[in-house]
Amino acid sequence: MAYWLFKSEPDKWSWDDQKTKGDAGEEWDGIRNYQARNNMRSMKIGDLGFFYHSNAGKDVVGIVEVCAQSHPDSTTDDERWDCVDVKAVCDMPNPVTLGQIKAEERLAEMALVKSTRLSVQPVTAGEWDIVCAMGGLKDPPKCP
């Protein structure tokens, strides 16, 4: 199992939108970057991810779980593009801003700091624990 970060522009798909989908979840569609697509292709059901509001807010606002493995993206007929489905797990009690993440020395190598434009990116277990603690999660969900 692994940890991830999923970026979304809140005016297109917000954390509140994600939560309204409940346990059924929603396709993480529309990704047209090979590295992000390959990250999704490597995901397993049960993997966890940060839900990150990009552009407006620039903060980790929640946690999602992969609930369907990689499959064709329904928003295109182009066979190159896949997506996973994710469902909301919990809110981040205190959203963690990009500024806070960049200011934390232990997160200097985090993909969010190094590859700021990549929309779906890996997160290490150590980074997961640090960001969850920064966000006030006392007992954060963990990958099995």
C-alpha positions in Angstrom: 0.0 0.0 0.0 1.1 3.6 -0.6 0.3 7.2 0.0 -0.5 9.9 -2.6 -1.5 13.5 -3.1 -4.3 14.4 -5.4 -4.5 18.1 -6.6 -7.8 19.6 -7.6 -8.8 23.2 -8.4 -11.6 23.8 -5.9 -13.7 25.8 -8.4 -13.8 22.6 -10.6 -13.9 19.8 -8.0 -13.7 20.7 -4.3 -13.3 18.7 -1.1 -17.0 19.4 -0.4 -17.9 17.9 -3.9 -15.8 14.9 -3.1 -17.5 14.3 0.3 -21.0 14.4 -1.3 -20.0 11.3 -3.4 -19.9 9.2 -0.2 -18.6 5.7 -0.3 -19.2 5.3 -4.0 -16.4 7.8 -4.6 -15.7 9.5 -7.9 -13.3 9.1 -10.8 -10.2 11.2 -10.6 -10.5 12.0 -14.2 -9.2 14.5 -16.7 -5.5 13.8 -15.9 -3.4 14.3 -19.1 0.1 13.9 -17.8 2.0 10.7 -18.3 3.7 10.7 -14.9 0.4 11.4 -13.0 -1.3 8.7 -15.1 1.5 6.2 -14.3 1.2 7.0 -10.6 -2.6 6.2 -10.8 -1.8 3.0 -12.7 0.4 1.8 -9.8 -2.3 2.5 -7.1 -4.1 -0.2 -5.2 -7.5 -0.3 -3.6 -7.0 1.0 0.0 -4.2 3.4 -0.8 -4.7 6.7 0.9 -4.1 10.2 -0.4 -4.2 13.8 0.6 -6.9 15.9 -1.1 -5.1 19.2 -2.0 -6.8 22.4 -3.2 -4.6 23.9 -5.8 -4.6 27.4 -7.2 -7.1 28.8 -4.6 -6.2 27.8 -1.1 -3.2 25.7 -1.8 -3.7 23.4 1.1 -4.3 19.8 2.2 -8.0 19.8 3.2 -8.8 16.1 3.5 -7.9 12.5 3.0 -9.2 10.2 0.3 -9.0 6.4 -0.3 -8.6 4.7 -3.6 -11.8 2.7 -4.1 -11.3 1.5 -7.7 -8.0 0.7 -9.4 -6.9 2.2 -12.7 -9.4 2.0 -15.5 -10.1 4.0 -18.7 -11.0 7.6 -18.0 -14.6 8.1 -19.0 -14.0 11.7 -20.1 -12.1 10.7 -23.2 -12.0 8.0 -25.9 -8.2 8.2 -26.0 -7.0 4.9 -24.7 -3.8 6.4 -23.2 -5.6 8.0 -20.3 -6.7 6.1 -17.1 -7.9 7.1 -13.8 -8.7 5.7 -10.3 -11.8 6.3 -8.2 -11.4 7.9 -4.8 -13.7 8.4 -1.8 -13.5 10.8 1.1 -12.2 9.4 4.3 -11.9 12.4 6.7 -11.4 16.2 6.9 -8.1 17.6 7.8 -9.0 19.3 11.1 -6.6 22.2 10.3 -5.8 22.5 6.6 -2.1 22.4 5.9 -1.0 25.1 3.5 1.7 24.9 0.9 3.6 27.6 2.8 3.6 25.5 6.0 4.8 22.4 4.1 7.6 24.4 2.5 8.6 25.8 5.9 8.9 22.3 7.4 12.5 21.2 6.9 11.6 17.5 7.1 9.4 18.0 4.0 12.0 19.6 1.8 12.1 16.5 -0.5 8.4 16.1 -0.7 7.1 15.9 -4.3 4.7 18.8 -3.6 7.8 21.0 -2.9 10.0 19.6 -5.7 7.3 19.0 -8.4 4.7 21.6 -7.7 2.9 21.1 -11.1 2.4 17.3 -10.9 -1.3 16.7 -10.2 -1.0 13.2 -8.8 2.1 12.5 -6.8 3.6 10.0 -4.3 3.9 10.8 -0.6 6.3 8.8 1.7 5.0 7.3 4.9 7.2 9.8 6.8 5.8 12.7 4.9 2.3 11.3 5.5 2.8 11.2 9.3 4.3 14.8 9.4 1.5 16.4 7.3 -1.2 14.5 9.3 0.3 15.8 12.5 0.6 19.3 11.2 -3.1 19.1 10.3 -4.1 18.0 13.8 -5.0 14.4 13.1 -4.5 12.6 16.4 -5.0 9.1 14.9 -4.6 9.5 11.2 -5.7 6.7 8.8 -2.8 4.4 7.7 -2.3 2.1 4.8 -2.5 -1.5 5.8 
